[in-house]
Amino acid sequence: MNKIQDLKSVIGKDTSQNQSPTCRARLVKVNKVNSTFESVPSPYNKFPKPEFVGVKYKVPNWIAWNSFFY
């Protein structure tokens, strides 16, 4: 498997993600260079700001891959 196939196998799953405003995100889409995440509530923060949940953002695939597999 390559990194893009690895990432496509975890679309819809949550992971810790440092670029997320809540530090937790769900993988939504994988492209050739970037992956799209959607921020979700963090289990570590009891009072996440609601405006941060649902924010979509892109990161390079190598960062997305590290979030799940490293």
C-alpha positions as CSV (number, residue, x, y, z in Angstrom):
1,M,0.0,0.0,0.0
2,N,1.1,3.6,-0.5
3,K,0.2,6.5,1.7
4,I,-2.8,7.7,-0.4
5,Q,-4.3,4.2,-0.3
6,D,-3.6,4.0,3.5
7,L,-5.4,7.4,4.0
8,K,-8.4,6.4,1.8
9,S,-8.8,3.3,4.1
10,V,-9.4,5.6,7.1
11,I,-11.7,8.2,5.6
12,G,-14.5,8.9,8.1
13,K,-12.3,8.1,11.2
14,D,-11.3,10.5,13.9
15,T,-7.7,11.1,15.0
16,S,-5.7,13.6,17.0
17,Q,-4.7,16.3,14.6
18,N,-2.5,19.3,15.7
19,Q,-3.7,21.5,12.9
20,S,-7.4,21.2,14.1
21,P,-8.7,24.0,16.2
22,T,-10.0,21.3,18.6
23,C,-6.9,19.1,18.3
24,R,-9.2,16.3,17.0
25,A,-10.5,15.8,13.5
26,R,-12.2,13.4,11.1
27,L,-10.7,12.6,7.7
28,V,-13.1,13.7,5.0
29,K,-11.3,13.5,1.6
30,V,-7.9,12.5,0.2
31,N,-6.4,14.1,-2.9
32,K,-3.1,13.5,-4.6
33,V,-1.3,16.2,-2.5
34,N,-3.6,17.2,0.3
35,S,-6.2,15.7,2.6
36,T,-9.3,17.5,4.0
37,F,-10.2,17.2,7.7
38,E,-13.2,18.4,9.6
39,S,-12.7,19.3,13.3
40,V,-14.7,17.4,15.8
41,P,-15.1,17.8,19.6
42,S,-12.1,16.7,21.6
43,P,-12.6,14.2,24.3
44,Y,-9.9,16.0,26.3
45,N,-11.6,19.5,26.4
46,K,-14.9,19.5,28.3
47,F,-16.0,22.9,26.8
48,P,-14.9,23.2,23.2
49,K,-16.1,26.3,21.5
50,P,-18.9,25.4,19.2
51,E,-17.7,27.6,16.4
52,F,-14.5,25.5,16.1
53,V,-16.4,22.2,15.6
54,G,-17.1,21.5,11.9
55,V,-14.3,23.6,10.5
56,K,-12.8,22.0,7.4
57,Y,-9.2,22.5,6.5
58,K,-6.5,20.9,4.3
59,V,-3.1,19.5,5.3
60,P,-0.4,17.8,3.2
61,N,-0.8,14.1,2.9
62,W,2.4,13.3,4.7
63,I,1.0,15.1,7.8
64,A,-2.4,13.4,7.5
65,W,-0.6,10.0,7.1
66,N,1.5,10.7,10.3
67,S,-1.7,11.5,12.2
68,F,-3.1,8.0,11.7
69,F,-0.1,5.7,11.1
70,Y,3.0,7.1,12.8
